[in-house]
Amino acid sequence: MQEITEIAGEAPVKKKRFQTARAAIVCLLIFTVLCGVVYPITLTLVSKAAFPYEAEGSQIVVTLPDGTQRVYGSELIGQNYENPKYMFGRVNTGAPSNLSPESDEYQDLLNERIAERKEKLAKIGYADTDKIPSELITASGSGVDPHISPATAEFQIPVILAARNADKGEDEEKLTEEDLRAIIDKYTEGRFLWIFGEKRVNVLLVNLALDGLL
């Protein structure tokens, strides 16, 4: 009799466990569909409708002399330049470091990058490396920042002018300081909502404009 009672008492417990498991599975499936399918598709469609340029990665498309169009990069991702004819941006590391800024390993890595960058800049015309702005020898937090400050952009004007005009003949039109400043001003972005952050220059856009691609 006692055995029958125990078996009878186990039935509601098993039923309750089954109901709990079924509810958990149903919730899992529902949230998987909502969060894994419905939400990303809806967000993608809305972003493409409201911000089509940004939703595609802020890609810079230029028209070449032969009429073909080519993607030259993104306004949001910096690029490395080695030629003094171009404006230099922040050191592009491709990805931020996960090392602690206080660690000796990170400090050694930072000093190595700074020394390497200063050496490169010295070879192309920036002789006084002590006056080089920190933005040109250090990476940003993201490692791919496309912007520099207007002051850092202005610092590079003499070297860019010298490199651009070095191969020009007497009868050829040379790049003037006024023209270069106008390009820099054109691609200088203001503060976010007019109060947040600082003014910044998009290096890639300036360099494309220097080549006449914008």
LOKOLSE-986638 format. One record per residue: residue number from 0; residue in one letter; y, z, x of N, C-alpha, C in turn. Coordinates in nm, 3 decimals. Atoms other than C-alpha are relative to their C-alpha. Example, Ala and Ser with C-alpha at 12.3 -4.5 7.8 and 13.67 -1.06 7.14 Angstrom:
  resi  resn      n_v      n_w      n_u     ca_v     ca_w     ca_u      c_v      c_w      c_u
     0     a   -0.119    0.000    0.089   -0.450    0.780    1.230    0.120    0.000    0.090
     1     s   -0.119   -0.006   -0.082   -0.106    0.714    1.367    0.109    0.073   -0.077
***
This chain:
  resi  resn      n_v      n_w      n_u     ca_v     ca_w     ca_u      c_v      c_w      c_u
     0     m   -0.121    0.000    0.085    0.000    0.000    0.000    0.125    0.000    0.088
     1     q   -0.115   -0.007   -0.092    0.234    0.088    0.283    0.019   -0.133    0.072
     2     e   -0.008    0.129   -0.070    0.149   -0.241    0.459    0.063   -0.105   -0.089
     3     i   -0.058    0.096    0.095    0.234   -0.441    0.146    0.150    0.022   -0.013
     4     t   -0.143   -0.033    0.012    0.568   -0.259    0.119    0.078   -0.050    0.122
     5     e   -0.067    0.045   -0.123    0.653   -0.337    0.483    0.017   -0.151    0.000
     6     i   -0.008    0.147    0.005    0.574   -0.707    0.434    0.105   -0.044   -0.099
     7     a   -0.099    0.034    0.103    0.781   -0.716    0.118    0.142    0.027    0.050
     8     g   -0.133   -0.032   -0.051    1.072   -0.554    0.303    0.047   -0.096    0.108
     9     e   -0.037    0.095   -0.104    1.060   -0.810    0.582    0.052   -0.131   -0.057
    10     a   -0.038    0.129    0.060    1.109   -1.103    0.345    0.152   -0.014   -0.015
    11     p   -0.146    0.013    0.012    1.478   -1.031    0.260    0.069   -0.010    0.136
    12     v   -0.059    0.004   -0.133    1.550   -0.975    0.630   -0.011   -0.140    0.059
    13     k    0.020    0.135   -0.052    1.401   -1.311    0.728    0.088   -0.101   -0.074
    14     k   -0.084    0.089    0.080    1.585   -1.480    0.442    0.146    0.010    0.044
    15     k   -0.139   -0.020   -0.042    1.914   -1.326    0.554    0.025   -0.063    0.137
    16     r   -0.013    0.062   -0.132    1.854   -1.437    0.912    0.008   -0.152   -0.012
    17     f    0.000    0.145    0.020    1.781   -1.790    0.793    0.135   -0.046   -0.054
    18     q   -0.130    0.035    0.058    2.099   -1.797    0.585    0.112    0.008    0.105
    19     t   -0.101   -0.015   -0.106    2.303   -1.670    0.880   -0.007   -0.115    0.100
    20     a    0.018    0.110   -0.094    2.154   -1.930    1.113    0.047   -0.132   -0.060
    21     r   -0.041    0.123    0.066    2.212   -2.207    0.858    0.152   -0.009   -0.008
    22     a   -0.147   -0.002    0.007    2.574   -2.101    0.811    0.062   -0.029    0.137
    23     a   -0.051    0.023   -0.135    2.627   -2.099    1.188   -0.013   -0.146    0.039
    24     i    0.022    0.141   -0.032    2.478   -2.447    1.225    0.096   -0.090   -0.077
    25     v   -0.093    0.078    0.082    2.688   -2.583    0.939    0.142    0.009    0.056
    26     c   -0.133   -0.018   -0.059    3.004   -2.434    1.091    0.013   -0.077    0.131
    27     l   -0.001    0.072   -0.127    2.911   -2.580    1.430    0.020   -0.149   -0.023
    28     l   -0.011    0.143    0.029    2.867   -2.928    1.282    0.138   -0.036   -0.053
    29     i   -0.132    0.028    0.059    3.188   -2.908    1.080    0.109    0.001    0.106
    30     f   -0.105   -0.009   -0.102    3.403   -2.794    1.372   -0.019   -0.103    0.111
    31     t    0.023    0.107   -0.097    3.236   -3.045    1.604    0.062   -0.130   -0.048
    32     v   -0.058    0.122    0.057    3.336   -3.328    1.371    0.152    0.009   -0.005
    33     l   -0.145   -0.016    0.012    3.685   -3.187    1.310    0.069   -0.004    0.137
    34     c   -0.068   -0.013   -0.129    3.771   -3.097    1.669   -0.037   -0.111    0.099
    35     g    0.045    0.101   -0.095    3.568   -3.364    1.848    0.022   -0.143   -0.045
    36     v   -0.015    0.137    0.052    3.626   -3.665    1.622    0.131   -0.016   -0.077
    37     v   -0.116    0.018    0.088    3.888   -3.624    1.349    0.131    0.032    0.071
    38     y   -0.125   -0.042   -0.064    4.150   -3.434    1.551    0.045   -0.097    0.109
    39     p   -0.048    0.092   -0.105    4.156   -3.659    1.863    0.037   -0.138   -0.052
    40     i   -0.033    0.132    0.055    4.149   -3.980    1.657    0.134    0.005   -0.072
    41     t   -0.127   -0.015    0.072    4.431   -3.856    1.432    0.117    0.013    0.097
    42     l   -0.106   -0.021   -0.098    4.636   -3.739    1.729    0.033   -0.129    0.075
    43     t   -0.021    0.127   -0.070    4.586   -4.072    1.908    0.076   -0.099   -0.086
    44     l   -0.066    0.094    0.090    4.688   -4.277    1.605    0.146    0.039   -0.024
    45     v   -0.137   -0.046    0.024    4.995   -4.062    1.536    0.088   -0.021    0.124
    46     s   -0.079    0.015   -0.123    5.108   -4.066    1.901    0.030   -0.146    0.029
    47     k   -0.025    0.142   -0.023    5.066   -4.443    1.926    0.101   -0.057   -0.098
    48     a   -0.097    0.047    0.100    5.265   -4.492    1.608    0.140    0.053    0.029
    49     a   -0.131   -0.062   -0.023    5.545   -4.250    1.700    0.053   -0.025    0.141
    50     f   -0.042    0.017   -0.139    5.550   -4.288    2.081   -0.094   -0.100    0.070
    51     p    0.094    0.098   -0.055    5.369   -4.613    2.173    0.006   -0.012    0.152
    52     y   -0.015    0.014   -0.146    5.511   -4.634    2.528   -0.062    0.119    0.073
    53     e    0.052   -0.121   -0.064    5.430   -4.274    2.620   -0.151    0.014   -0.022
    54     a    0.143   -0.013    0.030    5.088   -4.288    2.450   -0.086   -0.088    0.090
    55     e    0.074    0.089   -0.089    4.986   -4.572    2.682    0.018    0.038    0.147
    56     g   -0.013   -0.048   -0.137    5.073   -4.369    2.991    0.131   -0.034    0.067
    57     s   -0.131    0.037   -0.056    5.436   -4.480    3.036   -0.015   -0.102    0.112
    58     q    0.026    0.102   -0.100    5.312   -4.786    3.223    0.122   -0.090    0.021
    59     i   -0.112    0.088   -0.034    5.573   -4.996    3.403   -0.053   -0.141    0.015
    60     v    0.043    0.140   -0.003    5.516   -5.364    3.331    0.118   -0.085    0.046
    61     v   -0.107    0.086   -0.053    5.720   -5.613    3.537   -0.043   -0.146   -0.010
    62     t    0.026    0.144    0.004    5.750   -5.991    3.516    0.026   -0.058    0.138
    63     l   -0.011    0.058   -0.133    5.685   -6.169    3.846    0.071   -0.134   -0.006
    64     p   -0.071    0.129   -0.001    5.872   -6.486    3.955   -0.078   -0.114   -0.064
    65     d    0.079    0.108    0.060    5.582   -6.703    3.837   -0.022    0.019   -0.150
    66     g    0.009   -0.022    0.144    5.610   -6.556    3.488   -0.110    0.093   -0.044
    67     t    0.109   -0.090    0.037    5.300   -6.339    3.497    0.050    0.144   -0.004
    68     q   -0.037   -0.141    0.012    5.321   -5.974    3.399   -0.104    0.087    0.069
    69     r    0.090   -0.088   -0.076    5.174   -5.693    3.602    0.043    0.145   -0.017
    70     v   -0.027   -0.144    0.007    5.145   -5.317    3.566    0.016    0.052    0.142
    71     y   -0.030   -0.048   -0.134    5.306   -5.157    3.871   -0.015    0.150    0.015
    72     g    0.015   -0.145   -0.009    5.234   -4.796    3.792    0.049    0.067   -0.126
    73     s   -0.047   -0.080    0.112    5.349   -4.521    3.564    0.127    0.074    0.039
    74     e   -0.122   -0.076   -0.025    5.688   -4.354    3.531   -0.030    0.146    0.031
    75     l    0.033   -0.142   -0.012    5.503   -4.021    3.540   -0.080    0.033    0.126
    76     i    0.084   -0.023   -0.118    5.305   -4.067    3.864    0.070   -0.055    0.124
    77     g   -0.065    0.043   -0.122    5.461   -4.081    4.209   -0.093   -0.081    0.088
    78     q    0.077    0.081   -0.093    5.350   -4.320    4.481    0.051    0.024    0.142
    79     n   -0.038   -0.016   -0.140    5.350   -4.304    4.859    0.057   -0.131    0.055
    80     y   -0.060    0.117   -0.065    5.572   -4.540    5.058    0.009    0.026    0.150
    81     e   -0.005   -0.011   -0.145    5.562   -4.609    5.431    0.112   -0.084    0.060
    82     n   -0.101    0.093   -0.049    5.828   -4.881    5.462    0.140    0.056   -0.024
    83     p   -0.135   -0.056    0.018    6.190   -4.766    5.522    0.088   -0.082   -0.094
    84     k   -0.077    0.078    0.097    6.308   -5.044    5.290   -0.004    0.063   -0.139
    85     y    0.017   -0.063    0.131    6.196   -4.823    5.004    0.042    0.146    0.005
    86     m   -0.032   -0.142    0.013    6.304   -4.486    4.880   -0.130    0.081    0.001
    87     f    0.117   -0.085   -0.008    6.060   -4.208    4.958    0.010    0.112   -0.104
    88     g    0.006   -0.109    0.096    5.949   -3.949    4.704   -0.068    0.122    0.060
    89     r    0.074   -0.118   -0.045    5.762   -3.621    4.721   -0.131   -0.043    0.063
    90     v    0.131    0.028   -0.060    5.445   -3.608    4.928   -0.103   -0.006   -0.112
    91     n    0.099    0.019    0.106    5.172   -3.744    4.702   -0.136    0.044    0.051
    92     t    0.130   -0.053   -0.043    4.856   -3.537    4.743   -0.113   -0.041   -0.093
    93     g    0.102    0.043    0.095    4.674   -3.684    4.442   -0.044    0.108   -0.095
    94     a    0.040   -0.113    0.086    4.594   -3.339    4.305    0.053    0.128    0.062
    95     p   -0.049   -0.127   -0.055    4.729   -2.985    4.340   -0.111    0.075    0.071
    96     s    0.098   -0.080   -0.072    4.558   -2.747    4.579   -0.035    0.125   -0.080
    97     n    0.040   -0.123    0.068    4.357   -2.458    4.439    0.000    0.120    0.095
    98     l   -0.010   -0.110   -0.095    4.423   -2.250    4.748    0.116    0.092   -0.038
    99     s   -0.107   -0.095    0.027    4.633   -1.938    4.713    0.117   -0.027    0.094
   100     p   -0.116    0.023   -0.087    4.989   -1.993    4.841    0.017    0.107    0.107
   101     e   -0.012   -0.109   -0.096    4.957   -1.662    5.023   -0.109   -0.004    0.107
   102     s    0.111    0.003   -0.094    4.640   -1.758    5.209    0.039   -0.070    0.130
   103     d   -0.025    0.062   -0.130    4.641   -1.851    5.578   -0.044   -0.147   -0.001
   104     e    0.050    0.137    0.006    4.440   -2.163    5.499    0.102   -0.093   -0.065
   105     y   -0.101    0.082    0.067    4.707   -2.289    5.261    0.122   -0.020    0.090
   106     q   -0.116    0.011   -0.089    4.987   -2.215    5.508   -0.027   -0.098    0.113
   107     d    0.036    0.096   -0.106    4.802   -2.407    5.780    0.002   -0.142   -0.054
   108     l    0.000    0.132    0.062    4.752   -2.700    5.542    0.143   -0.048   -0.024
   109     l   -0.139    0.035    0.028    5.120   -2.694    5.442    0.073   -0.038    0.129
   110     n   -0.067    0.030   -0.128    5.242   -2.683    5.803   -0.049   -0.132    0.058
   111     e    0.056    0.126   -0.049    5.009   -2.968    5.893    0.061   -0.120   -0.073
   112     r   -0.059    0.109    0.079    5.142   -3.185    5.608    0.146   -0.020    0.036
   113     i   -0.143    0.009   -0.034    5.504   -3.105    5.696    0.018   -0.068    0.135
   114     a   -0.010    0.060   -0.133    5.453   -3.194    6.062   -0.034   -0.149   -0.004
   115     e    0.041    0.140    0.012    5.276   -3.517    5.971    0.109   -0.084   -0.068
   116     r   -0.104    0.072    0.073    5.547   -3.617    5.725    0.125   -0.017    0.085
   117     k   -0.118    0.008   -0.087    5.830   -3.537    5.968   -0.020   -0.106    0.109
   118     e    0.029    0.099   -0.105    5.661   -3.749    6.234    0.015   -0.142   -0.055
   119     k   -0.012    0.133    0.061    5.638   -4.047    5.996    0.146   -0.036   -0.026
   120     l   -0.140    0.026    0.032    5.999   -4.013    5.885    0.082   -0.022    0.127
   121     a   -0.073    0.017   -0.125    6.122   -3.982    6.244   -0.019   -0.140    0.057
   122     k    0.030    0.132   -0.054    5.956   -4.312    6.335    0.074   -0.112   -0.072
   123     i   -0.063    0.108    0.077    6.138   -4.507    6.063    0.150    0.019   -0.017
   124     g   -0.145   -0.009    0.003    6.491   -4.385    6.117    0.059    0.136   -0.030
   125     y   -0.052   -0.135    0.028    6.520   -4.020    6.017   -0.015    0.085    0.126
   126     a    0.014   -0.059   -0.133    6.581   -3.900    6.372    0.013    0.152   -0.002
   127     d   -0.023   -0.145    0.004    6.716   -3.553    6.294   -0.088    0.061   -0.110
   128     t    0.096   -0.049    0.099    6.411   -3.407    6.122    0.039    0.134   -0.059
   129     d   -0.042   -0.131    0.052    6.579   -3.069    6.079    0.088   -0.014   -0.124
   130     k   -0.088    0.022    0.114    6.815   -3.222    5.822   -0.071   -0.068   -0.118
   131     i    0.075    0.065    0.108    6.542   -3.386    5.614   -0.018    0.098   -0.116
   132     p    0.017   -0.089    0.116    6.541   -3.238    5.260   -0.146    0.041   -0.018
   133     s    0.136   -0.052    0.017    6.240   -3.025    5.177   -0.082   -0.085   -0.097
   134     e    0.073    0.083    0.096    6.152   -3.259    4.890   -0.077   -0.113    0.066
   135     l    0.063    0.113   -0.067    6.061   -3.533    5.138   -0.117    0.041    0.089
   136     i    0.107   -0.044   -0.090    5.820   -3.320    5.340   -0.099    0.094   -0.068
   137     t    0.092   -0.089    0.072    5.650   -3.108    5.073   -0.044   -0.066   -0.130
   138     a    0.052    0.051    0.127    5.440   -3.182    4.767    0.050    0.086   -0.115
   139     s   -0.037   -0.076    0.120    5.523   -3.076    4.414   -0.120    0.079   -0.050
   140     g    0.109   -0.079    0.055    5.314   -2.842    4.205   -0.114   -0.086   -0.051
   141     s    0.104    0.089    0.054    5.129   -3.132    4.041   -0.061   -0.087    0.108
   142     g    0.048    0.088   -0.107    5.094   -3.329    4.364    0.032   -0.146   -0.023
   143     v   -0.029    0.140    0.032    5.208   -3.650    4.191    0.138   -0.015   -0.065
   144     d   -0.133    0.003    0.061    5.570   -3.578    4.094    0.071   -0.131    0.036
   145     p   -0.066    0.129   -0.028    5.758   -3.913    4.058    0.149    0.013    0.028
   146     h   -0.144   -0.017   -0.008    6.107   -3.763    4.087    0.045    0.073    0.126
   147     i   -0.068   -0.078   -0.101    6.344   -3.639    4.353    0.141    0.029   -0.051
   148     s   -0.136   -0.033    0.042    6.690   -3.488    4.324    0.097   -0.110    0.043
   149     p   -0.101    0.098   -0.042    7.001   -3.710    4.340    0.046    0.020    0.145
   150     a   -0.042   -0.028   -0.138    7.097   -3.537    4.667   -0.099   -0.055    0.101
   151     t    0.103    0.053   -0.090    6.765   -3.632    4.828    0.001   -0.152   -0.001
   152     a   -0.011    0.146    0.008    6.804   -3.989    4.704    0.119   -0.049    0.082
   153     e   -0.120    0.039   -0.075    7.155   -4.008    4.851   -0.022    0.015    0.151
   154     f    0.028   -0.021   -0.141    7.026   -3.874    5.183   -0.067   -0.123    0.063
   155     q    0.075    0.114   -0.052    6.809   -4.186    5.219    0.078   -0.130    0.002
   156     i   -0.077    0.124    0.012    7.084   -4.440    5.152    0.023   -0.071    0.134
   157     p   -0.024    0.071   -0.127    7.177   -4.515    5.520   -0.124   -0.068    0.056
   158     v    0.123    0.058   -0.055    6.815   -4.574    5.625   -0.045   -0.120   -0.082
   159     i    0.039    0.112    0.086    6.738   -4.795    5.324    0.090   -0.120    0.024
   160     l   -0.094    0.110   -0.025    7.052   -5.003    5.381   -0.028   -0.068    0.134
   161     a    0.026    0.056   -0.133    6.975   -5.047    5.751   -0.128   -0.082    0.000
   162     a    0.128    0.071    0.003    6.615   -5.151    5.682    0.008   -0.127   -0.083
   163     r   -0.011    0.116    0.089    6.706   -5.388    5.398    0.086   -0.111    0.060
   164     n   -0.093    0.099   -0.054    6.984   -5.561    5.589   -0.033   -0.045    0.141
   165     a    0.033    0.031   -0.139    6.817   -5.576    5.931   -0.043   -0.146    0.018
   166     d    0.052    0.136   -0.012    6.652   -5.913    5.864    0.092   -0.104   -0.064
   167     k   -0.091    0.093    0.068    6.948   -6.067    5.681    0.090   -0.070    0.100
   168     g   -0.091    0.076   -0.084    7.147   -6.344    5.845    0.144    0.020   -0.043
   169     e   -0.141   -0.016    0.031    7.523   -6.367    5.847    0.037   -0.062   -0.135
   170     d   -0.033    0.070    0.125    7.522   -6.606    5.551   -0.077    0.055   -0.120
   171     e    0.081   -0.055    0.109    7.273   -6.404    5.347    0.070    0.121   -0.061
   172     e   -0.061   -0.113    0.070    7.384   -6.155    5.086   -0.072    0.129    0.038
   173     k    0.057   -0.127   -0.042    7.331   -5.801    5.205    0.014    0.105   -0.111
   174     l   -0.007   -0.111    0.095    7.260   -5.490    5.004    0.113    0.093    0.041
   175     t   -0.114   -0.088   -0.030    7.575   -5.283    4.982   -0.029    0.142   -0.046
   176     e    0.016   -0.140    0.040    7.607   -4.909    4.948    0.031    0.017   -0.148
   177     e   -0.036   -0.007    0.142    7.774   -4.960    4.610   -0.114   -0.047   -0.089
   178     d    0.113    0.052    0.078    7.480   -5.167    4.485   -0.114    0.102   -0.004
   179     l    0.109   -0.097   -0.007    7.229   -4.909    4.603    0.032    0.124   -0.083
   180     r   -0.039   -0.115    0.081    7.422   -4.624    4.447   -0.009   -0.031   -0.149
   181     a    0.007    0.040    0.141    7.441   -4.818    4.120   -0.145    0.003   -0.049
   182     i    0.143   -0.003    0.037    7.061   -4.857    4.119   -0.047    0.145   -0.016
   183     i    0.039   -0.141    0.008    7.013   -4.487    4.188    0.055    0.065   -0.126
   184     d   -0.062   -0.057    0.121    7.256   -4.393    3.911   -0.071   -0.050   -0.126
   185     k    0.065    0.058    0.118    7.080   -4.627    3.668   -0.132    0.070   -0.031
   186     y    0.132   -0.060    0.021    6.745   -4.458    3.719    0.001    0.151    0.027
   187     t   -0.012   -0.146   -0.004    6.875   -4.102    3.732   -0.011    0.053   -0.142
   188     e    0.024   -0.057    0.133    6.745   -3.905    3.436    0.074    0.133   -0.013
   189     g   -0.075   -0.122    0.024    6.947   -3.625    3.281   -0.089    0.120   -0.029
   190     r    0.074   -0.122    0.036    6.847   -3.273    3.187   -0.074   -0.018   -0.132
   191     f    0.076    0.004    0.125    6.584   -3.230    2.917    0.077    0.074   -0.108
   192     l   -0.079   -0.055    0.110    6.768   -3.170    2.590    0.137    0.047    0.049
   193     w   -0.133   -0.024   -0.057    7.085   -3.158    2.804    0.019    0.140    0.059
   194     i   -0.018   -0.136   -0.053    7.021   -2.797    2.912   -0.114    0.045    0.092
   195     f    0.115   -0.046   -0.078    6.674   -2.769    3.071   -0.019   -0.086    0.125
   196     g    0.029    0.072   -0.122    6.595   -2.860    3.429    0.125   -0.053    0.068
   197     e   -0.109    0.059   -0.075    6.807   -3.066    3.665   -0.009   -0.152   -0.008
   198     k    0.004    0.146   -0.007    6.901   -3.431    3.705   -0.101   -0.043    0.104
   199     r    0.105    0.045   -0.091    6.630   -3.632    3.878   -0.003   -0.153    0.005
   200     v    0.005    0.145   -0.022    6.578   -3.981    4.018   -0.146   -0.043    0.002
   201     n    0.136    0.053    0.001    6.264   -4.183    3.943   -0.015   -0.097    0.116
   202     v    0.011    0.076   -0.125    6.161   -4.317    4.283   -0.063   -0.137   -0.022
   203     l    0.068    0.128    0.022    5.925   -4.590    4.161    0.092   -0.101   -0.066
   204     l   -0.092    0.091    0.069    6.186   -4.739    3.927    0.108   -0.050    0.096
   205     v   -0.101    0.042   -0.098    6.445   -4.744    4.207   -0.057   -0.105    0.093
   206     n    0.060    0.094   -0.095    6.206   -4.923    4.443   -0.032   -0.135   -0.065
   207     l    0.023    0.126    0.070    6.109   -5.182    4.184    0.131   -0.074   -0.021
   208     a   -0.132    0.062    0.016    6.478   -5.245    4.119    0.050   -0.057    0.133
   209     l   -0.039    0.050   -0.132    6.538   -5.285    4.494   -0.068   -0.134    0.030
   210     d    0.072    0.127   -0.019    6.278   -5.564    4.493    0.034   -0.103   -0.106
   211     g   -0.041    0.093    0.104    6.444   -5.725    4.192   -0.103   -0.020   -0.109
   212     l    0.105    0.012    0.101    6.148   -5.659    3.965    0.038    0.064   -0.133
   213     l   -0.047   -0.061    0.124    6.345   -5.465    3.703    0.139   -0.053   -0.034
***
